[in-house]
Amino acid sequence: MQFFGRLVNTINNVSNLFSNPYRVKEVPLAEYVAHTLLREENRVILYKNKNAHYWDCLLVNPQSKLVAFRLFRLDNETEAVERFEQYARRLRPFYESSPQPLQLEVLQQLSDCFRNHPHWSLAHVAVETELLGSFRHNRILSCVNSTECEDGCTPLQLACRKGNMECLCELVECHARLDVTDKNGETVFHYAVRGSNPEIIKMTRMLIEYGCDVNSVSKTADMALHIMVKRGRFDSAMVLLTHGALANAKGKDGNTPLHLAMKQDHLETIKALIVFGADVEISNEFGETPGLVAARTSKGPNRKVLLGLLQMVGMERCHPPSPESPHMASTASLPLSTSPERPPLPRNNGHSLGYDSIIHISTALGHLLKTPDVVDSTSDATRTYDRLLCLDGGGIRGLVLIQLLIAIEKAAGRPIRELFDWIAGTSTGGILALAVVHGKPVDYLRCLYFRMKDEVFRGSRPYESEPLDEFLKREFGEHTKMTDVQKPKVIVTGTLCDRQPAELHLFRNYKAPAMKNKPDVKTTDPFRPLTNPEDQLVWRAARCSGAAPTYFRPIGRFLDGGLLANNPTLDAMTEIHEYNKSLSQKGQSQKVRKVGVVVSLGTGRPPQVPVSSVDVFRPSNPWELAKTVFGAKELGKMVVDCCTDADGPAVDRARAWCEMTDTLYFRFSPLLHSDVMLDEVNDAILVNALWDTQLYICQQQEQFKQLVQELLTR
């Protein structure tokens, strides 16, 4: 029997040697009483079996004297000793930092990682095995910025590649550096955007929040935006664009993100890049513009869309290159031709868009958006007229206002705050008016609004007020007063709702005009006095103007100014008239300056849709009840829309007033292809609204040029 027992043991030992010698296995410690203990370091022990000539490495648990984990079984003593030293040294931080004994599955992962990646630092191993608690161990903490990896990546970059958000957060809290690059010059951002996991947007936002540079360039000249565009990730590309990614940055072969988007045939991304300032005339190293790339590679709906753009921006002024011209690509940089002897570009039937047409799309867009050569011939000291800018309300559609402001600023070559003496705004327009007055760049505001919507419009209406309050405090400062910036003068509307009927209130950064012939307020006035401009906080003024009913709670006694003045033009002109009249009554007529130019910007006009019924009556049966409920709903919406309409009669009255006073009046408000809700958060819908705005700007180029001429010379 003993012979058969020894035979069975021998067979088992031989079979173990031919199986995976590194398979971690739970074993009883009693089996090793007769074995020779060769090495011991803390909890790791190396045993030699005298009879079978193999070496076992065990990890023992001080809390259990019955079982241990066998880490490997080898038949070569030199290899066994070498592995023992590796395991004893590298395992210790993991079992010391674990509140519970390491499980068999975890030990197997660690064992495989040690062997497969012998040059990895312990922090890399911790990321690979997802042992988050181990990052607090001093030995692992000391190598969180190590580049001891095959491709020179850091543990933070490895976490991004794996898409492990928890691991990423833990490393950032352990002060892992965000600016370390790998052997290819890629930062943690490049690793984050290459992943295909659903956490990519969250990771990107977190890295930006911690100060990672969105425009870091790898050795291949690619930025994170190039990678996202190539992968067709519109959502991630939007995160990068709204956090300052350069839309015209050149990557590999000189391609901009727009070149790559054209190759991908991704319409949403193409639109987003263009509305964020991507230049359609930039050539890559092969002399190709994005339009030319689309002509060569696009096989989808891009051709039809780009042809529609061609027709919308008035490309009939452009002419195709001569057939005998040997260098087709060079025509992309030629100026627009208006020669009468050359026929206009024929309108295509929409089935295809040829190489020549793409050239002219690039030419037209680039030319139409270029800054004209206009010289400012007057200074503030010699100026005889004031210039007034009015910004309508409209919630997140303030993005339309921003796009229009960017176009004006680009055409004039000067900041908006230097182009106007008065800026008035309602609700979102009021927030933007205050932002412009305080020197915030308009392209920054575009990015800010895209970020703000996700921060403020959370959950369902009415939204919590705290996120909006914190947002405004962060942007304007918690203690900034209205009079801290006095030029240009700013007017922000609000609605006093502590009285019936409600009353329009104007927040100012100057002292309100005092009129001698104004009736004195009764001493029995039951209302508390209003805060003076020198004591009025800027963020509160912005919050009061944007307290839209059913969207946000009132702030104190104020509601959204859009309830009474969603288009603030007439209210601003009335205020300026009273201000000048007050100066005259005080004997300061030399300070009076008439308004010479009024610019009114809207947040976009939704398309008109048919209404079936607004009939409200006493119902006599269930069918009539449903009908009157539907009619009441439509009537209520119509009443609200009419009361807050910033276009239509409000524009007609303002234009008539300006004509009667010999004041130049400019009104810009694009027609949108779909209605955009005040609290819309979908990036694609908002990009389409900006796309409509950009096309509208192209269509109104002559008006913009005339406006800039007047602003700079009048």
Buried (B, 14 or more C-beta within 10 A) or exposed (E): EEEEEEEEEEEEBEEBBEEEBBBBBEBEBEEBEEBEEBBBBBBBBBBBBEEBEBBBBBBBBEEEEEEBBBBBBBBEBEEBBEBBBBBBBBBBBBBEBBEEBBEEEBBBBBBBBBEEBEEBBBBBBBBBBBBBBBBEBEBBBEBBBBBBBEEBBBBBBBBBBBBBBEBBBBBBEBEBEBEBBBEEBBBBBBBBBBBEBEBBBBBBBBBBEBEBBBBBBBEBBBBBBBBBBBBBBBEBBBBBBBBEBBBEBBBBEBBBBBBBBBBBBBBBBBBBBBBBBBBBBBBBEEEBBBBBBBBEEBEEEBBBBBBBBBEBBBBEBBBBBEEEEEEEBEBBBBEBBEEEEEEEBEEBEEEEBEBBBBBBBBBBBBBBBEEEEBEEEEEEEEEEBBBBBBBBBBBBBBBBBBBBBBBBBBBBBBBBBBBBBBBBBBBBBBBBBBBBBBEBBBBEBBBBBBBBBBEBBEEEEEBEBEBBBBBBBEBBBEEBBBBEBEEBBBBBBBBBBBEEEBEBBBBBBBEBBEEEEEEEEEEEEEEEEBBEBEEBBBBBBBBBBBBBBEBBEBBBBBBBBBBBBBBBBBBBBEBBBBBBBBBEBEEEEEEEBEBBBBBBBBBBBBEEEEEEEBEBEEEEEEEEEEBBEBBBEBBEEEEEEEEBBBBEEBBEEBBEBBEEBEBBBBBBBBBBBEBBEBBBBEBBBBBBBBBBBBBBBBBBBEEBEEBBBBBBEB
